[in-house]
């Protein structure tokens, strides 16, 4: 029989363990990237090149990781935790000894009966305190399970009702986007009953290497500036990969018809001379289309052709500002 504890473990702890592992990988990769940027001399050329390649691969593979879909019907069918009964095991054990105690012939001669009874009575008081402590521990576990049960039940009902506020609470509770934050991005959301509108803010200077590392035939480390066109293509792949990942995570938790994800970054506004947050990619993604893709083999940038999207991109100049795709309200 499925228990609340099992469900919490499945949909809480296990999900977060997976996320923590993804966050750890992203954090370590980002850390190595930042260290490479600062180091003038790198001792281990082979490891440095391997780290650089792994980081580049990770930037283009963000979409491949995703937590499992929540089974909200299973959660709704989990029985409410039962409040524990009062614990008297230790008290009962000592009370039994006290009730059964009969002074022996020697106890009567030595006059030790009262002393033994007094000792048992003292043990009885201690046993009562131990029972109270054990019950408090069990009751605390029960209240934690009850809180978890209430939280999940409220979420499940809200999601079933297509309540935008429940959508918001669900994503805040499970927090599936933390490792994207490790790569320099943060998200903002707008929730409706049938869709979610998401702005993904990314700063390419913080996450995309502008150099290439190779190991020469003599074993030395070669570092050179990355061609502008290659940098722009890497940036494009990362943006598209991250957008797919954001959509997948949203569909894993929420039964919405589609999401609109808008990649946002600061671009120079020629009219004002100031940097301004602009959309550089806006895409509407239904879950059915994502499910039809082979996510292990797709080119993230090319895959955008499967969706309604706005994107201006040239290898030589990179991204340009676009209007957000119109929502199907």
Secondary structure by P-SEA (a helix, b strand, c coil): cccaaaaaaaccaaaaaaaaaaaaaaaaaaaaaaaaaaccccccaaaaaaaaaaaaaaaaccccccccccaaaaaaacccbbbbccccaaaaaaaaaaaaccccaaaaaacaaaaaaaaaaaaaaaaaaaaaaaaaaaaaaaaaaaaaaaaaaaaaaaaaaccaaaaaaaaaaacccaaaaaacccccccccccbbbbbbbbccccccccbbbbbccccbbbbbbccaaaaaaaaaaaaaaaaaaaaaaaaacccccbbbbbbbbbbbccccccccccccbbbbbcaaaaaaccccccccccccccccbbbbbbccccccccccccccc
